[in-house]
Amino acid sequence: MSIKAPSLIRVLLIDDHISMRAGLRMLLESQKRLAVVGEAGNLDEALAAIKREPPDIILLDLDLNGVSGIDLLPELLGAADRARVIIMTGVRDPEQHRQAIHRGAMGLVLKERAPAEIYKAILKVHEGEVWLDRSTIGKVLTERSGNRNKGTDPEAQKIATLTKQERAVIGLLSEGLKNRQIAERLFISEKTVIHHLSHIYHKLEVTDRLELYIYAQTHRLFDSKR
């Protein structure tokens, strides 16, 4: 029986520096599983590239000639329905990193990182995982630790309040699905998904998808056997 080779991961590069894009293209296309299907230096060019060839992964610079890549995320994600975004940045600002994830990015890599890490981040995000810089994760976990009562940790009681469907929403979120995709998988409306997430945030005392992902990973909520 022949084993089907994994399909190519189509990548769109969005960076206002042509030299940076050229370097990234050479780096990525040296990997057998990756194909750069487009380049862009601004939003208009990115939207045109998406229309020509829908990508699986978008590598997005955080600073596009004074325009924040964070502000472009909603429109990019709306245009590239199935794409997942990885932020590439030289800016070490955990708050900006957190905002990018909150707006829908699935990963964040510092430009100074080794090529092997960039490649690994693309593979992991394509598989539905979240790839974050350690400082971003550390900031979230530090905040949660500081806000926790120093007495007995009541996390098990919080988790026990989750309904079966809320657990299903968390599971699909772990796959990197957007609200509309979660709604389609569960045969419910997108409004209902948002409603479930609101209840989940309240029950687990998290504020956004990033904190929920880290919380769920820490407490093994992605493990269906739990």
C-alpha positions as CSV (number, residue, x, y, z in Angstrom):
1,M,0.0,0.0,0.0
2,S,1.4,3.4,-1.0
3,I,1.6,6.1,1.6
4,K,0.2,9.5,0.4
5,A,2.8,12.2,0.6
6,P,1.7,15.3,2.7
7,S,0.4,18.1,0.6
8,L,2.3,21.4,0.2
9,I,1.7,24.1,2.7
10,R,1.0,27.3,0.7
11,V,2.6,30.4,2.3
12,L,1.9,34.1,1.8
13,L,4.6,36.6,2.9
14,I,3.5,40.1,4.0
15,D,6.4,42.4,4.8
16,D,7.1,45.9,3.5
17,H,10.9,45.1,3.0
18,I,11.5,43.4,-0.3
19,S,14.9,42.1,0.9
20,M,13.3,40.4,3.9
21,R,10.7,38.8,1.7
22,A,13.3,37.6,-0.7
23,G,15.3,36.0,2.2
24,L,12.2,34.4,3.6
25,R,11.2,33.0,0.2
26,M,14.6,31.4,-0.2
27,L,14.5,30.0,3.3
28,L,11.0,28.6,3.0
29,E,11.3,27.2,-0.5
30,S,14.3,25.2,0.6
31,Q,11.9,23.1,2.6
32,K,10.1,20.3,0.6
33,R,6.7,20.8,2.3
34,L,6.5,24.6,1.7
35,A,5.5,26.7,-1.3
36,V,5.5,30.5,-1.3
37,V,2.4,31.4,-3.3
38,G,2.5,35.1,-2.9
39,E,4.2,38.2,-1.5
40,A,2.8,41.6,-0.4
41,G,4.1,44.8,1.1
42,N,0.7,46.2,2.2
43,L,-3.0,45.2,2.7
44,D,-4.1,45.9,-0.9
45,E,-1.3,43.7,-2.3
46,A,-2.1,41.0,0.3
47,L,-5.8,40.9,-0.5
48,A,-4.9,40.6,-4.3
49,A,-2.5,37.8,-3.6
50,I,-5.1,36.0,-1.5
51,K,-7.6,36.2,-4.3
52,R,-5.1,34.8,-6.8
53,E,-3.9,31.9,-4.7
54,P,-5.5,31.3,-1.3
55,P,-2.7,30.5,1.3
56,D,-2.7,28.0,4.1
57,I,-0.3,30.1,6.2
58,I,0.2,33.9,6.2
59,L,3.5,35.2,7.6
60,L,2.7,38.8,8.6
61,D,5.2,41.4,9.7
62,L,4.0,43.4,12.8
63,D,5.2,46.7,11.4
64,L,4.2,47.5,7.7
65,N,5.8,50.9,7.1
66,G,4.1,52.4,10.1
67,V,0.9,50.4,9.8
68,S,0.4,47.8,12.5
69,G,-0.1,44.2,11.2
70,I,-2.5,43.7,14.2
71,D,-5.0,46.1,12.6
72,L,-4.9,44.1,9.4
73,L,-5.7,40.8,11.0
74,P,-9.5,40.9,10.8
75,E,-9.6,41.8,7.1
76,L,-6.9,39.2,6.2
77,L,-8.6,36.5,8.1
78,G,-11.9,37.4,6.5
79,A,-10.4,37.2,3.0
80,A,-8.3,34.1,3.6
81,D,-11.0,32.0,5.1
82,R,-9.0,28.9,5.9
83,A,-5.6,30.5,6.4
84,R,-3.8,30.7,9.7
85,V,-1.6,33.7,10.5
86,I,1.9,33.7,12.1
87,I,3.3,37.1,13.2
88,M,7.0,37.7,12.4
89,T,8.4,40.6,14.3
90,G,11.6,42.1,15.7
91,V,9.5,43.9,18.4
92,R,9.8,42.4,21.9
93,D,6.6,43.7,23.3
94,P,4.5,41.0,25.0
95,E,1.4,43.2,25.1
96,Q,1.5,43.7,21.3
97,H,2.1,39.9,20.9
98,R,-0.9,39.2,23.1
99,Q,-3.1,41.6,21.1
100,A,-2.1,39.9,17.9
101,I,-3.2,36.5,19.2
102,H,-6.4,38.0,20.6
103,R,-7.1,39.4,17.1
104,G,-6.8,35.9,15.5
105,A,-3.1,35.2,14.9
106,M,-2.2,31.6,15.6
107,G,1.5,32.0,16.1
108,L,4.3,34.5,16.8
109,V,8.0,34.2,15.9
110,L,10.8,36.7,16.5
111,K,12.7,37.5,13.4
112,E,16.0,36.7,15.1
113,R,15.0,33.1,15.7
114,A,16.8,30.3,13.7
115,P,15.3,29.2,10.4
116,A,14.5,25.8,11.9
117,E,12.2,27.5,14.4
118,I,10.3,29.4,11.7
119,Y,9.8,26.1,9.8
120,K,8.6,24.3,12.9
121,A,6.2,27.1,13.7
122,I,4.6,26.9,10.3
123,L,4.2,23.1,10.6
124,K,2.7,23.3,14.1
125,V,0.3,26.2,13.2
126,H,-0.8,24.4,10.0
127,E,-1.7,21.4,12.2
128,G,-3.8,23.7,14.4
129,E,-1.5,24.3,17.3
130,V,-0.6,27.8,18.7
131,W,3.1,28.8,18.5
132,L,4.1,31.6,20.8
133,D,7.3,33.3,21.9
134,R,8.1,32.3,25.5
135,S,7.8,35.8,26.8
136,T,4.1,36.0,25.7
137,I,3.2,32.7,27.4
138,G,5.2,33.8,30.5
139,K,3.3,37.1,30.7
140,V,-0.1,35.3,30.6
141,L,0.9,32.7,33.1
142,T,2.4,35.3,35.5
143,E,-0.8,37.3,35.4
144,R,-2.9,34.3,36.1
145,S,-0.6,33.3,39.0
146,G,-0.8,36.8,40.4
147,N,-4.6,36.8,40.2
148,R,-5.0,33.5,41.9
149,N,-6.0,33.0,45.5
150,K,-3.0,31.7,47.4
151,G,-5.3,29.1,49.1
152,T,-6.5,25.9,47.6
153,D,-6.5,26.1,43.8
154,P,-10.2,25.6,42.7
155,E,-9.4,24.8,39.1
156,A,-11.1,21.4,39.2
157,Q,-14.3,22.9,40.4
158,K,-14.2,25.5,37.6
159,I,-13.6,22.8,35.0
160,A,-16.5,20.7,36.4
161,T,-18.9,23.5,35.6
162,L,-18.2,23.2,31.8
163,T,-21.0,21.7,29.8
164,K,-20.4,19.0,27.2
165,Q,-20.9,21.5,24.3
166,E,-18.6,24.0,26.0
167,R,-15.9,21.3,26.1
168,A,-16.5,20.6,22.4
169,V,-16.0,24.3,21.6
170,I,-12.7,24.3,23.5
171,G,-11.6,21.1,21.7
172,L,-12.3,22.7,18.3
173,L,-10.6,25.9,19.3
174,S,-7.5,23.9,20.0
175,E,-7.5,22.8,16.4
176,G,-7.2,26.5,15.4
177,L,-10.8,26.8,14.0
178,K,-12.5,30.2,13.8
179,N,-15.9,30.8,15.3
180,R,-17.7,30.2,12.0
181,Q,-15.9,26.9,11.5
182,I,-16.6,25.8,15.0
183,A,-20.3,26.6,14.4
184,E,-20.3,24.5,11.2
185,R,-18.7,21.5,13.0
186,L,-21.2,21.6,15.9
187,F,-24.2,22.5,13.7
188,I,-24.9,25.6,15.7
189,S,-24.9,29.3,14.9
190,E,-21.8,31.5,15.1
191,K,-23.7,33.6,17.7
192,T,-24.2,30.5,19.8
193,V,-20.4,29.8,19.6
194,I,-19.7,33.4,20.8
195,H,-22.2,32.8,23.6
196,H,-20.5,29.6,24.6
197,L,-17.1,31.3,24.7
198,S,-18.4,34.1,26.8
199,H,-19.6,31.5,29.4
200,I,-16.3,29.6,29.2
201,Y,-14.3,32.7,29.8
202,H,-16.5,33.5,32.8
203,K,-16.3,30.0,34.3
204,L,-12.6,29.6,33.9
205,E,-11.7,33.2,34.7
206,V,-9.8,33.9,31.5
207,T,-10.1,36.9,29.3
208,D,-9.5,35.8,25.7
209,R,-8.7,32.9,23.3
210,L,-5.0,33.0,24.2
211,E,-5.6,32.6,27.9
212,L,-8.2,29.9,27.2
213,Y,-5.8,28.0,25.0
214,I,-3.0,28.1,27.6
215,Y,-5.4,27.3,30.4
216,A,-6.9,24.3,28.5
217,Q,-3.4,23.1,27.5
218,T,-2.2,23.4,31.1
219,H,-5.2,21.5,32.5
220,R,-5.4,19.0,29.6
221,L,-8.8,20.0,28.5
222,F,-7.8,19.0,24.9
223,D,-7.6,15.4,26.2
224,S,-10.9,13.9,25.3
225,K,-10.3,11.1,27.9
226,R,-10.3,13.5,30.8
